[in-house]
Amino acid sequence: WLESVSSIGTPTRDAQRVFMTPLVQLPLQDALALRDPSHAAMLACADALPGMDDPFDVAEVFEKLREWLRRDTGCAQKLVGDTQVLPLVVFALRRFPHNLEVARLGPGIVAGGCPRGP
């Protein structure tokens, strides 16, 4: 942990993510079955996205992220920021640019995950 502390004494993002990781990992299928967003569910989605090779699996995760952002915008935006899932969404968009579902859902997640000003 000491190596991940920056020169001014604050933990880097990798160290912060380790401290925010729940003690029990939630399987992706259980996370996708949840009605409301949670930190463990968002981490399950964030951990699964980079390793997905099927664009339809990515679209399924995107559907759930979009549903959470519509259902509870404030909580979901905070969780998206805490788990740093937006760069992974952009990465998936770049990986599967020709899949209609990924292309349709991805920009909505990016737009919905950005906090609005007053």
C-alpha positions as CSV (number, residue, x, y, z in Angstrom):
1,W,0.0,0.0,0.0
2,L,2.8,2.4,0.8
3,E,4.0,2.2,-2.8
4,S,0.6,3.4,-4.0
5,V,0.6,6.6,-2.0
6,S,1.4,9.6,-4.0
7,S,4.1,12.1,-3.0
8,I,1.7,14.4,-1.2
9,G,0.4,11.5,1.0
10,T,-3.0,10.8,-0.5
11,P,-3.7,7.3,-1.8
12,T,-3.8,6.9,-5.6
13,R,-6.9,5.6,-7.4
14,D,-5.7,2.0,-7.3
15,A,-5.3,2.1,-3.6
16,Q,-8.6,3.8,-3.1
17,R,-10.3,1.1,-5.2
18,V,-8.8,-1.6,-3.0
19,F,-10.1,0.1,0.1
20,M,-13.6,0.4,-1.5
21,T,-13.8,-3.2,-2.6
22,P,-16.4,-5.1,-0.6
23,L,-15.3,-8.1,1.4
24,V,-17.7,-10.4,-0.5
25,Q,-17.5,-10.3,-4.3
26,L,-20.9,-10.4,-6.0
27,P,-21.1,-12.7,-9.1
28,L,-22.1,-10.8,-12.3
29,Q,-25.4,-12.7,-12.8
30,D,-26.4,-11.8,-9.2
31,A,-25.5,-8.2,-9.8
32,L,-27.5,-8.1,-13.0
33,A,-30.6,-9.5,-11.2
34,L,-30.6,-6.7,-8.6
35,R,-33.3,-4.0,-9.0
36,D,-31.4,-1.2,-7.4
37,P,-27.7,-0.2,-7.8
38,S,-25.2,-1.2,-5.1
39,H,-21.5,-0.8,-4.8
40,A,-20.9,-4.5,-5.0
41,A,-23.0,-4.8,-8.1
42,M,-21.3,-1.9,-9.8
43,L,-17.9,-3.4,-9.0
44,A,-19.1,-6.7,-10.5
45,C,-20.0,-5.0,-13.7
46,A,-16.8,-3.0,-13.8
47,D,-14.7,-6.1,-13.2
48,A,-16.5,-8.1,-15.9
49,L,-16.6,-5.5,-18.7
50,P,-12.9,-5.6,-19.8
51,G,-12.9,-9.4,-20.2
52,M,-16.1,-9.7,-22.2
53,D,-15.6,-11.0,-25.8
54,D,-19.3,-11.2,-26.8
55,P,-20.9,-7.8,-27.6
56,F,-24.3,-9.2,-26.5
57,D,-22.9,-9.8,-23.0
58,V,-21.6,-6.2,-23.0
59,A,-25.1,-5.0,-24.1
60,E,-26.6,-6.9,-21.2
61,V,-24.4,-5.1,-18.7
62,F,-25.1,-1.8,-20.5
63,E,-28.8,-2.4,-20.1
64,K,-28.5,-2.9,-16.4
65,L,-26.3,0.2,-16.0
66,R,-28.8,2.3,-17.9
67,E,-31.6,0.9,-15.9
68,W,-29.8,1.8,-12.6
69,L,-29.1,5.3,-13.9
70,R,-32.8,5.8,-14.7
71,R,-34.1,4.3,-11.5
72,D,-31.9,6.1,-9.0
73,T,-29.8,8.7,-10.8
74,G,-28.0,10.3,-7.8
75,C,-26.9,7.0,-6.2
76,A,-26.0,5.4,-9.6
77,Q,-23.9,8.5,-10.6
78,K,-22.0,8.3,-7.3
79,L,-21.4,4.6,-7.7
80,V,-20.3,5.1,-11.4
81,G,-17.8,7.7,-10.2
82,D,-16.6,5.6,-7.2
83,T,-16.0,2.5,-9.3
84,Q,-14.6,4.3,-12.3
85,V,-16.9,2.4,-14.7
86,L,-17.1,5.1,-17.4
87,P,-13.7,4.5,-18.9
88,L,-14.6,0.8,-19.2
89,V,-17.8,1.7,-21.0
90,V,-15.9,3.9,-23.5
91,F,-13.4,1.0,-23.9
92,A,-16.3,-1.4,-24.7
93,L,-17.7,1.1,-27.2
94,R,-14.4,1.2,-28.9
95,R,-14.1,-2.6,-28.9
96,F,-17.5,-3.2,-30.4
97,P,-18.3,-0.2,-32.7
98,H,-20.4,-2.2,-35.1
99,N,-22.8,-3.8,-32.6
100,L,-26.0,-1.9,-32.7
101,E,-27.0,-2.6,-29.1
102,V,-23.6,-1.5,-27.7
103,A,-23.6,1.6,-29.8
104,R,-27.2,2.5,-28.8
105,L,-26.8,2.0,-25.0
106,G,-23.2,3.1,-24.4
107,P,-23.6,6.9,-25.0
108,G,-26.6,7.0,-22.8
109,I,-24.6,5.5,-19.9
110,V,-21.8,8.0,-20.5
111,A,-24.3,10.9,-20.5
112,G,-26.2,9.5,-17.5
113,G,-23.1,8.8,-15.5
114,C,-21.9,12.4,-15.7
115,P,-23.1,14.4,-12.7
116,R,-25.2,17.5,-13.6
117,G,-24.3,20.9,-12.3
118,P,-26.7,23.1,-10.3
